[in-house]
Amino acid sequence: MSSPSTVPSGVVESVFHRLVSRRAMVREIEPVGDAFRLVTLVGEDLENRRWAPGDMIQIGFAGLAGRAYTPLSFDPRTGTTTFLGYVHGQGIASSWLASATIGEQLFLVGPRSALDLDSVNRPVIFFGDETSFGTAAAIRATSEGMREVAFSFEVESAEASRIALERIGVTNGVTLITREPQESHLDRVESDLTRVLLAAPWTQCVFTGKASSIQRLYKAVRRAGISAKQVTNVAYWAPGRKGFSGVQR
Protein backbone atom coordinates (compact mmCIF):
# COMPACT_ATOMS: atom_id res chain seq x y z
CA MET A 1 0.00 0.00 0.00
CA SER A 2 1.29 3.45 -0.87
CA SER A 3 2.13 5.86 1.90
CA PRO A 4 0.22 9.20 1.97
CA SER A 5 3.23 10.98 0.51
CA THR A 6 3.26 8.74 -2.57
CA VAL A 7 -0.46 8.50 -3.35
CA PRO A 8 -0.95 9.84 -6.89
CA SER A 9 -2.73 13.18 -7.07
CA GLY A 10 -5.38 11.65 -9.34
CA VAL A 11 -6.34 9.18 -6.61
CA VAL A 12 -6.64 11.99 -4.05
CA GLU A 13 -8.78 13.94 -6.48
CA SER A 14 -11.01 10.92 -7.12
CA VAL A 15 -11.56 10.33 -3.41
CA PHE A 16 -12.29 14.03 -2.84
CA HIS A 17 -14.86 14.09 -5.64
CA ARG A 18 -16.63 10.98 -4.36
CA LEU A 19 -16.88 12.44 -0.87
CA VAL A 20 -18.06 16.00 -1.48
CA SER A 21 -18.81 16.59 -5.16
CA ARG A 22 -21.79 16.06 -7.39
CA ARG A 23 -21.72 15.03 -11.00
CA ALA A 24 -23.23 17.07 -13.78
CA MET A 25 -23.08 17.17 -17.56
CA VAL A 26 -22.83 20.17 -19.84
CA ARG A 27 -26.15 20.24 -21.71
CA GLU A 28 -25.88 23.55 -23.53
CA ILE A 29 -23.22 26.17 -24.26
CA GLU A 30 -24.25 29.45 -25.82
CA PRO A 31 -21.64 32.03 -26.78
CA VAL A 32 -22.89 35.48 -25.79
CA GLY A 33 -20.66 37.75 -27.82
CA ASP A 34 -16.94 37.05 -27.54
CA ALA A 35 -16.59 37.56 -23.79
CA PHE A 36 -19.31 35.42 -22.21
CA ARG A 37 -20.70 31.90 -22.27
CA LEU A 38 -24.14 30.84 -21.05
CA VAL A 39 -23.73 27.30 -19.73
CA THR A 40 -26.49 24.87 -18.73
CA LEU A 41 -25.65 21.84 -16.59
CA VAL A 42 -27.86 18.86 -15.83
CA GLY A 43 -27.48 15.83 -13.58
CA GLU A 44 -29.34 13.51 -11.24
CA ASP A 45 -27.07 14.68 -8.41
CA LEU A 46 -28.58 18.15 -8.77
CA GLU A 47 -32.15 16.96 -8.35
CA ASN A 48 -34.00 17.83 -5.13
CA ARG A 49 -31.25 20.18 -4.02
CA ARG A 50 -32.17 23.34 -2.17
CA TRP A 51 -31.21 26.60 -3.90
CA ALA A 52 -31.83 30.23 -3.02
CA PRO A 53 -31.13 33.23 -5.24
CA GLY A 54 -27.53 34.29 -4.65
CA ASP A 55 -26.24 30.79 -3.83
CA MET A 56 -23.13 29.57 -5.64
CA ILE A 57 -21.98 26.37 -7.28
CA GLN A 58 -18.28 25.55 -7.40
CA ILE A 59 -17.00 23.68 -10.43
CA GLY A 60 -13.88 21.55 -10.15
CA PHE A 61 -11.26 21.69 -12.87
CA ALA A 62 -7.71 20.28 -12.95
CA GLY A 63 -6.57 18.74 -9.68
CA LEU A 64 -8.60 20.19 -6.80
CA ALA A 65 -8.90 23.66 -8.35
CA GLY A 66 -12.39 25.07 -8.38
CA ARG A 67 -14.16 28.21 -9.53
CA ALA A 68 -17.53 29.42 -8.30
CA TYR A 69 -20.45 30.82 -10.25
CA THR A 70 -23.82 32.21 -9.23
CA PRO A 71 -26.55 30.40 -11.17
CA LEU A 72 -29.14 32.52 -12.92
CA SER A 73 -31.57 29.73 -12.18
CA PHE A 74 -31.68 26.30 -10.57
CA ASP A 75 -34.45 23.75 -11.14
CA PRO A 76 -34.28 20.97 -8.52
CA ARG A 77 -37.08 19.05 -10.25
CA THR A 78 -35.02 18.43 -13.37
CA GLY A 79 -31.55 18.83 -11.87
CA THR A 80 -30.78 21.71 -14.21
CA THR A 81 -28.89 24.92 -13.59
CA THR A 82 -27.65 27.74 -15.82
CA PHE A 83 -24.83 30.23 -15.23
CA LEU A 84 -23.07 32.96 -17.17
CA GLY A 85 -19.29 32.69 -17.40
CA TYR A 86 -16.92 35.54 -18.21
CA VAL A 87 -14.10 34.61 -20.61
CA HIS A 88 -11.19 36.83 -19.62
CA GLY A 89 -7.46 36.21 -19.71
CA GLN A 90 -5.75 32.83 -19.54
CA GLY A 91 -7.00 31.61 -16.17
CA ILE A 92 -8.22 28.06 -15.67
CA ALA A 93 -11.89 29.08 -15.69
CA SER A 94 -11.61 31.24 -18.80
CA SER A 95 -9.73 28.50 -20.64
CA TRP A 96 -12.40 25.98 -19.75
CA LEU A 97 -15.25 28.29 -20.79
CA ALA A 98 -13.58 28.91 -24.15
CA SER A 99 -13.22 25.18 -24.88
CA ALA A 100 -16.10 23.52 -22.98
CA THR A 101 -18.07 20.92 -24.97
CA ILE A 102 -21.62 19.60 -24.82
CA GLY A 103 -21.74 16.26 -23.02
CA GLU A 104 -18.66 17.03 -20.93
CA GLN A 105 -18.81 15.58 -17.42
CA LEU A 106 -18.04 17.85 -14.47
CA PHE A 107 -17.75 17.69 -10.71
CA LEU A 108 -19.26 20.48 -8.66
CA VAL A 109 -19.96 21.45 -5.06
CA GLY A 110 -23.14 23.17 -3.97
CA PRO A 111 -25.41 24.98 -4.22
CA ARG A 112 -24.03 26.69 -1.14
CA SER A 113 -24.86 29.94 0.58
CA ALA A 114 -22.99 33.04 -0.60
CA LEU A 115 -25.35 36.03 -0.82
CA ASP A 116 -28.92 35.99 0.52
CA LEU A 117 -30.69 38.09 -2.10
CA ASP A 118 -34.12 37.27 -0.70
CA SER A 119 -33.34 39.16 2.50
CA VAL A 120 -32.51 42.44 0.77
CA ASN A 121 -35.32 44.98 1.08
CA ARG A 122 -36.27 47.44 -1.65
CA PRO A 123 -35.19 49.86 -3.01
CA VAL A 124 -31.76 48.44 -3.87
CA ILE A 125 -28.60 49.70 -5.53
CA PHE A 126 -26.63 46.75 -6.91
CA PHE A 127 -22.99 47.36 -7.85
CA GLY A 128 -20.66 44.88 -9.51
CA ASP A 129 -18.74 43.98 -12.66
CA GLU A 130 -18.70 41.22 -15.29
CA THR A 131 -18.37 38.57 -12.57
CA SER A 132 -21.59 39.88 -11.00
CA PHE A 133 -23.94 39.56 -13.97
CA GLY A 134 -25.22 36.14 -12.92
CA THR A 135 -25.90 37.38 -9.41
CA ALA A 136 -27.79 40.35 -10.82
CA ALA A 137 -29.95 38.05 -12.95
CA ALA A 138 -30.65 35.79 -9.95
CA ILE A 139 -32.48 38.70 -8.31
CA ARG A 140 -35.37 37.91 -10.65
CA ALA A 141 -35.95 34.70 -8.69
CA THR A 142 -36.45 36.53 -5.36
CA SER A 143 -39.90 37.17 -3.95
CA GLU A 144 -39.63 40.87 -4.95
CA GLY A 145 -38.14 40.17 -8.36
CA MET A 146 -36.49 43.11 -10.11
CA ARG A 147 -38.76 45.68 -8.47
CA GLU A 148 -36.94 48.87 -7.43
CA VAL A 149 -33.45 47.58 -8.23
CA ALA A 150 -30.91 49.87 -9.90
CA PHE A 151 -27.77 48.28 -11.35
CA SER A 152 -24.33 49.85 -11.74
CA PHE A 153 -21.48 47.86 -13.31
CA GLU A 154 -17.82 48.71 -13.91
CA VAL A 155 -16.81 46.93 -17.12
CA GLU A 156 -14.08 46.59 -19.73
CA SER A 157 -16.46 46.81 -22.68
CA ALA A 158 -19.85 48.47 -22.42
CA GLU A 159 -20.91 46.92 -25.74
CA ALA A 160 -20.00 43.34 -24.78
CA SER A 161 -21.54 43.78 -21.35
CA ARG A 162 -24.78 45.18 -22.76
CA ILE A 163 -25.12 42.17 -25.05
CA ALA A 164 -24.63 39.78 -22.12
CA LEU A 165 -27.01 41.63 -19.82
CA GLU A 166 -29.72 41.78 -22.47
CA ARG A 167 -29.37 38.05 -23.07
CA ILE A 168 -29.95 37.25 -19.38
CA GLY A 169 -32.72 39.80 -18.97
CA VAL A 170 -31.00 42.47 -16.89
CA THR A 171 -32.01 45.55 -18.87
CA ASN A 172 -33.93 47.99 -16.69
CA GLY A 173 -32.16 50.52 -14.49
CA VAL A 174 -28.69 49.53 -15.75
CA THR A 175 -25.71 51.90 -15.81
CA LEU A 176 -22.45 50.71 -17.38
CA ILE A 177 -19.22 52.50 -16.44
CA THR A 178 -16.12 51.72 -18.49
CA ARG A 179 -12.97 51.18 -16.44
CA GLU A 180 -10.37 53.92 -16.56
CA PRO A 181 -6.69 54.09 -15.46
CA GLN A 182 -6.12 54.43 -11.72
CA GLU A 183 -9.79 53.51 -11.26
CA SER A 184 -10.80 57.12 -11.87
CA HIS A 185 -14.17 55.88 -13.17
CA LEU A 186 -15.07 55.11 -9.56
CA ASP A 187 -15.19 58.85 -8.89
CA ARG A 188 -18.40 58.94 -10.91
CA VAL A 189 -19.77 55.81 -9.29
CA GLU A 190 -19.09 57.15 -5.82
CA SER A 191 -20.61 60.54 -6.64
CA ASP A 192 -23.79 59.06 -8.15
CA LEU A 193 -24.17 56.59 -5.31
CA THR A 194 -23.75 59.23 -2.63
CA ARG A 195 -26.27 61.51 -4.34
CA VAL A 196 -28.92 58.78 -4.49
CA LEU A 197 -28.37 57.72 -0.89
CA LEU A 198 -28.56 61.26 0.45
CA ALA A 199 -31.92 61.64 -1.32
CA ALA A 200 -33.20 58.21 -0.19
CA PRO A 201 -31.20 57.15 2.89
CA TRP A 202 -33.33 54.04 3.43
CA THR A 203 -31.94 52.44 0.23
CA GLN A 204 -30.20 49.09 0.56
CA CYS A 205 -26.83 48.45 -1.12
CA VAL A 206 -25.44 45.21 -2.54
CA PHE A 207 -21.78 45.42 -3.57
CA THR A 208 -20.15 42.53 -5.46
CA GLY A 209 -17.16 42.00 -7.75
CA LYS A 210 -13.72 43.53 -7.27
CA ALA A 211 -12.55 43.77 -3.66
CA SER A 212 -10.94 47.22 -3.86
CA SER A 213 -13.99 48.73 -5.57
CA ILE A 214 -16.25 47.34 -2.87
CA GLN A 215 -14.01 48.70 -0.12
CA ARG A 216 -14.02 52.18 -1.64
CA LEU A 217 -17.79 52.31 -2.10
CA TYR A 218 -18.45 50.91 1.36
CA LYS A 219 -16.41 53.71 2.90
CA ALA A 220 -18.26 56.24 0.76
CA VAL A 221 -21.73 55.13 1.84
CA ARG A 222 -20.71 55.01 5.47
CA ARG A 223 -19.44 58.60 5.19
CA ALA A 224 -22.84 59.47 3.73
CA GLY A 225 -24.44 58.22 6.93
CA ILE A 226 -25.71 54.87 5.67
CA SER A 227 -25.87 52.17 8.33
CA ALA A 228 -23.65 49.12 7.94
CA LYS A 229 -26.83 47.03 8.22
CA GLN A 230 -28.00 48.50 4.92
CA VAL A 231 -24.95 47.22 3.05
CA THR A 232 -24.32 43.68 1.85
CA ASN A 233 -20.99 43.06 0.16
CA VAL A 234 -19.30 39.99 -1.28
CA ALA A 235 -15.90 40.29 -2.97
CA TYR A 236 -15.52 37.94 -5.92
CA TRP A 237 -11.94 38.70 -6.93
CA ALA A 238 -8.84 40.83 -6.50
CA PRO A 239 -5.98 41.41 -8.98
CA GLY A 240 -3.29 38.75 -8.78
CA ARG A 241 -5.39 36.34 -6.76
CA LYS A 242 -7.38 33.31 -7.82
CA GLY A 243 -10.46 34.81 -6.27
CA PHE A 244 -12.55 34.64 -3.16
CA SER A 245 -14.82 31.64 -2.56
CA GLY A 246 -13.25 30.10 -5.65
CA VAL A 247 -14.48 32.81 -8.00
CA GLN A 248 -12.22 33.48 -10.94
CA ARG A 249 -12.34 36.57 -13.06
VENLIN-V783173 format. One record per backbone hydrogen bond with DSSP energy under -0.5 kcal/mol. NH is the residue of the N-H (numbers start at 1). CO is the residue of the C=O. E is the energy in kcal/mol with one decimal. If there is no record, write none. Layout:
BEGIN
nh:NH co:CO e:E
nh:NH co:CO e:E
END
This chain:
BEGIN
nh:6 co:3 e:-1.9
nh:7 co:3 e:-0.6
nh:7 co:4 e:-0.6
nh:11 co:8 e:-0.8
nh:12 co:8 e:-1.7
nh:13 co:9 e:-2.6
nh:14 co:10 e:-2.2
nh:15 co:11 e:-2.5
nh:16 co:12 e:-2.5
nh:17 co:13 e:-2.6
nh:18 co:14 e:-2.1
nh:19 co:15 e:-1.8
nh:20 co:16 e:-2.4
nh:21 co:16 e:-0.5
nh:21 co:17 e:-1.7
nh:22 co:108 e:-3.1
nh:24 co:106 e:-2.0
nh:25 co:42 e:-3.0
nh:26 co:104 e:-2.5
nh:27 co:25 e:-0.7
nh:27 co:40 e:-2.9
nh:28 co:40 e:-1.5
nh:30 co:38 e:-2.5
nh:31 co:29 e:-0.5
nh:32 co:36 e:-2.6
nh:33 co:31 e:-0.6
nh:36 co:32 e:-0.9
nh:37 co:85 e:-2.2
nh:38 co:30 e:-2.8
nh:39 co:37 e:-0.7
nh:39 co:83 e:-2.9
nh:40 co:28 e:-2.4
nh:41 co:81 e:-3.1
nh:42 co:25 e:-2.2
nh:43 co:79 e:-1.8
nh:46 co:43 e:-1.6
nh:47 co:44 e:-1.4
nh:48 co:76 e:-2.6
nh:49 co:46 e:-1.1
nh:55 co:52 e:-2.5
nh:56 co:112 e:-2.7
nh:57 co:69 e:-2.5
nh:58 co:109 e:-2.9
nh:59 co:57 e:-0.5
nh:59 co:67 e:-3.0
nh:60 co:107 e:-2.8
nh:61 co:65 e:-3.1
nh:65 co:62 e:-2.0
nh:67 co:59 e:-2.2
nh:68 co:246 e:-1.1
nh:69 co:57 e:-2.7
nh:71 co:55 e:-0.5
nh:71 co:69 e:-0.7
nh:72 co:82 e:-2.7
nh:73 co:82 e:-1.1
nh:75 co:80 e:-3.4
nh:76 co:74 e:-0.7
nh:78 co:75 e:-0.5
nh:79 co:75 e:-1.3
nh:80 co:75 e:-1.8
nh:81 co:41 e:-2.3
nh:82 co:73 e:-1.6
nh:83 co:39 e:-2.5
nh:85 co:37 e:-3.3
nh:85 co:83 e:-0.5
nh:87 co:35 e:-3.3
nh:87 co:85 e:-0.6
nh:88 co:86 e:-0.9
nh:91 co:88 e:-0.6
nh:95 co:91 e:-2.5
nh:96 co:92 e:-1.8
nh:97 co:93 e:-2.6
nh:98 co:94 e:-2.1
nh:99 co:95 e:-0.9
nh:99 co:96 e:-0.8
nh:100 co:96 e:-1.5
nh:103 co:26 e:-3.2
nh:104 co:101 e:-1.7
nh:106 co:24 e:-3.2
nh:107 co:60 e:-0.5
nh:108 co:22 e:-2.4
nh:109 co:58 e:-2.6
nh:111 co:56 e:-0.6
nh:112 co:56 e:-2.3
nh:115 co:54 e:-0.7
nh:117 co:53 e:-1.6
nh:117 co:115 e:-1.5
nh:119 co:116 e:-0.9
nh:120 co:117 e:-1.2
nh:121 co:119 e:-0.6
nh:123 co:148 e:-0.6
nh:124 co:148 e:-2.6
nh:125 co:204 e:-2.4
nh:126 co:124 e:-0.5
nh:126 co:150 e:-3.2
nh:127 co:125 e:-0.6
nh:127 co:206 e:-2.9
nh:128 co:152 e:-1.9
nh:132 co:129 e:-2.1
nh:133 co:130 e:-0.9
nh:136 co:132 e:-2.5
nh:137 co:133 e:-2.3
nh:138 co:134 e:-1.8
nh:139 co:135 e:-0.7
nh:139 co:136 e:-1.0
nh:140 co:137 e:-1.6
nh:141 co:138 e:-1.6
nh:142 co:139 e:-1.8
nh:145 co:142 e:-0.7
nh:147 co:144 e:-1.5
nh:149 co:146 e:-1.2
nh:150 co:124 e:-2.7
nh:151 co:173 e:-3.2
nh:152 co:126 e:-2.7
nh:153 co:175 e:-2.6
nh:154 co:128 e:-2.3
nh:155 co:153 e:-0.5
nh:155 co:177 e:-2.4
nh:161 co:157 e:-2.1
nh:162 co:158 e:-2.4
nh:163 co:159 e:-1.9
nh:164 co:160 e:-1.9
nh:165 co:161 e:-2.8
nh:166 co:162 e:-2.4
nh:167 co:163 e:-1.8
nh:168 co:164 e:-1.6
nh:169 co:166 e:-0.8
nh:170 co:165 e:-2.8
nh:171 co:169 e:-0.9
nh:174 co:171 e:-0.7
nh:175 co:151 e:-2.1
nh:177 co:153 e:-3.2
nh:177 co:175 e:-0.5
nh:178 co:176 e:-0.5
nh:179 co:155 e:-2.6
nh:183 co:180 e:-1.5
nh:184 co:181 e:-1.6
nh:186 co:183 e:-1.6
nh:187 co:184 e:-1.6
nh:188 co:184 e:-0.5
nh:188 co:185 e:-0.6
nh:189 co:185 e:-1.5
nh:190 co:186 e:-3.0
nh:191 co:187 e:-2.3
nh:192 co:188 e:-2.9
nh:193 co:189 e:-2.6
nh:194 co:190 e:-2.5
nh:195 co:191 e:-2.1
nh:196 co:192 e:-2.1
nh:197 co:193 e:-2.3
nh:198 co:194 e:-2.2
nh:199 co:195 e:-1.4
nh:200 co:196 e:-2.0
nh:203 co:200 e:-2.0
nh:204 co:123 e:-2.6
nh:205 co:230 e:-3.0
nh:206 co:125 e:-2.7
nh:207 co:232 e:-2.9
nh:208 co:127 e:-2.3
nh:209 co:234 e:-0.9
nh:211 co:237 e:-2.6
nh:214 co:210 e:-2.1
nh:215 co:211 e:-2.4
nh:216 co:212 e:-2.0
nh:217 co:213 e:-2.4
nh:218 co:214 e:-2.6
nh:219 co:215 e:-1.9
nh:220 co:216 e:-1.8
nh:221 co:217 e:-2.4
nh:222 co:218 e:-1.9
nh:223 co:219 e:-2.1
nh:224 co:220 e:-1.3
nh:225 co:222 e:-1.5
nh:226 co:221 e:-2.5
nh:230 co:227 e:-1.6
nh:231 co:228 e:-1.4
nh:232 co:205 e:-2.8
nh:234 co:207 e:-2.5
nh:236 co:209 e:-3.1
nh:237 co:209 e:-1.6
nh:241 co:238 e:-2.0
nh:244 co:236 e:-1.3
nh:247 co:244 e:-2.0
END
